[in-house]
Amino acid sequence: MRAVRVHRHGEPAEALQLDEAVPVPEPGPGQVRMRVEATALSMPDVMLCRGGYPLTPRDLPFVPGMEASGLVTALGEGVEES
């Protein structure tokens, strides 16, 4: 799986890196996995890259992404199709 991830905090142009061989995650309870078809870089994502958003993950690397659309490919426990 490919993913754009933050490996070090900074401006998005320097912080974001395309990784080609990321393990495919399994969704946990109440979660879904989706294949992203389109995304945008919003101000909260810029702040995540800089390390200045209140909910910035502590562990690097991480995948930012407040805005995305795509196809749901797996459901975690407790998630029902509608």
N, C-alpha and C positions, 0 to 999 in steps of 0.2 A: 504494500500500500504506500502511496505517496502522501506526504503531509508537509505543509509549510509550518515550521515551528520556530519559536524564539529560543535561541541557544545562549544569548547573553543580552542583557538589557541595553537599550540605546534607541536611536532613531530607527523606525521600521526598515529603512533601506539597508541598514547595517545589521539589525537584529534578526530579521527574518531569513530563514534558510530553507530551501526545498530539500527534503530528505526523501530518498527513493525507496528505502527498504525498512519501513516502519511496520511492526507487527499489527495485524488487524485486531482491534479491541473487541471484546465481548461486552455487550451492555449488561449492566448490573440491574438490580431491582428498580423498577420505575424509570428506566432509561431506554432509549432507542439508539440504534446505530444507523447512520445515514451516509449515503454516497453523495458528497457535495457536488452539485452541478454549477452553482454560482455563489459568490460571496462578495462581500464589500469590506473595506477597511474603514471602520467608524472611529470616532474620537475615542471611545472607550478602548478600542483595540490599539490605537496609537499609545494611549496611556499604559496599557498592559505591556507593550513592547518596551516602553521607557521604565517600567517598574513602578509607576506612580498611581496605578488604579487601586482603590481600596481592596479589591478582591483578587489582586495579582497572585497567581500561584507561586508558592515558595520554591518548588522544585523545578529546575530547568533540565531538559527543554520542555516546553509546553506549546500547545496549539491554541492561538488566539482565535476568536471568531464569535462575535456577538450577532452577526447577521449572516445567514446562510440559507440556501434552499437546495433541495435535492430529493433523492429517493430513499425512503426508509428501507433498510436491508435486513434488520434484525430487531426483535423486541425482547426486552428484559422481562423478568418475572413481574407480574402484576400489570403489565401494559396490555391493553386490549385493542384489537383493530376496530376501526369505526367506519 
